[in-house]
Amino acid sequence: MHIKQLESVFNLESKERYGYLIRKIADFEEVFLIADKKGNYVTLGSDNETVIPIWPELEFAQELIKKEWKKCVIKKVDLYDFMDWMDKLETEDYLIGGFPNQKLNSIVVKPTEIKNHLIFECQQYE
């Protein structure tokens, strides 16, 4: 991906980036997360909420590990494994940060909410 395209997508408002996220994940059937060396996914949020950030394409996650999470690695997760995982995360009170930018701004949704958005988007391809 060209750096100008990367920057223009990162500069979209959170709501537009979230729409981009849903379309791209449904399109390519994969999602990208960042994990520490032990395999634990990085989280954002405060004491009363734990948010797992996700990205639609490798290049966006790579931008974040350059600065924010230098000692971490990027993990690619299959769409259907990701959707199955959402049920478990819902019961454990996690939230999903849909496509944070370099300032870590994102839309925060419940796991079942993003799962439903992905199911709906995938049905548009059938």
Secondary structure as GFF3:
##gff-version 3
##sequence-region A 1 126
A	DSSP	alpha_helix	3	10	.	.	.	ID=ss1
A	DSSP	alpha_helix	14	28	.	.	.	ID=ss2
A	DSSP	beta_strand	30	35	.	.	.	ID=ss3
A	DSSP	beta_strand	50	54	.	.	.	ID=ss4
A	DSSP	alpha_helix	58	67	.	.	.	ID=ss5
A	DSSP	beta_strand	73	78	.	.	.	ID=ss6
A	DSSP	alpha_helix	79	91	.	.	.	ID=ss7
A	DSSP	beta_strand	94	98	.	.	.	ID=ss8
A	DSSP	beta_strand	107	109	.	.	.	ID=ss9
A	DSSP	alpha_helix	111	123	.	.	.	ID=ss10
###
